[in-house]
Amino acid sequence: DGGITQSPKYLFRKEGQNVTLSCEQNLNHDAMYWYRQDPGQGLRLIYYSQIVNDFQKGDIAEGYSVSREKKESFPLTVTSAQKNPTAFYLCASSTQDRGTIYEQYFGPGTRLTVT
Amino acid sequence: KQEVTQIPAALSVPEGENLVLNCSFTDSAIYNLQWFRQDPGKGLTSLLLIQSSQREQTSGRLNASLDKSSGRSTLYIAASQPGDSATYLCAVRGSGTYKYIFGTGTRLKVLA
């Protein structure tokens, strides 16, 4: 089955701890994205990566970090510098080939609670 | 800066009714527009994608239209069912960018 997996589904952490969220895709997509979703708000882009070993900040990158060492994987680290880390985090991917329709596909999400 | 708006924020209809969800965007220079469905606590499921050169796309009971000049897209759901209850989001990808801008969604409830 082709798709995007995110783990864990639920994550609980104490304030001041860094935490890493996993995102893996087997769709052979070049581009991957991390979004944050808060109640009553749309998805906000944290980071995106168009290709291995390259990534760009989105609209709300402060307090987050990413890496893209493999095409299939795009982990997100929520650092202690993120002031309001409790949220639902969604990973997505899309093709980047010229002439394709660039449809985005999403993983099931990770709900992070920091107390 | 592209902004995407979805109105209404919530909608409740009786089963069997045909309904229209709206999505507006401020910058008409888009590459495509994608409609998603999100069930509570779940990820997003792609419903329809319309490229900037297209006027509409259909899948089963769903029809999405795009009017770039007026900055609007509509998602038409025919013969609604309780299983259609979910939040529907639209997202726009701008020309020359890899970023998608999302609306805040319309929360739909179809009553049996």
Interface residues (C-beta under 8 A of the other chain):
Chain A: I4 Q6 A31 Y33 Y35 G40 Q41 G42 L43 R44 L45 Y48 Q50 Q56 G58 F88 L90 A92 Q96 I101 Y102 E103 Q104 Y105 F106 G107 P108 G109 R111
Chain B: V4 Y31 N32 Q34 F36 G41 K42 G43 L44 T45 S46 L49 Q51 L89 A91 R93 Y98 K99 Y100 F102 G103 T104 G105
